[in-house]
């Protein structure tokens, strides 16, 4: 149900950061982020935005790094859950 909105999120995220104040941008980024899904295409989108990030938007770069880290932790957690065997 929510997957169709992920592309819209990526399409407007940089615009939100550029045109809104930091407080609004951070709230939007945190609440709407699809990082919890830990999909490869999400990581690629975040990574591409991180590569384009300018020094004046340091808070945005930190957010992007945090999202990539969240996806890595989620993937590791899923792997451990799927491969844990009870004797």
Protein Blocks (a to p, Z undefined) as FASTA:
>chain_A
ZZmmmmmmmmmmmmmmmmmcfklmmmmmmmmpcklnopaklmmmmmmmmmmpcfklmmmm
mmmmmmmmmmmmmmmmmmmmmmpccZZ
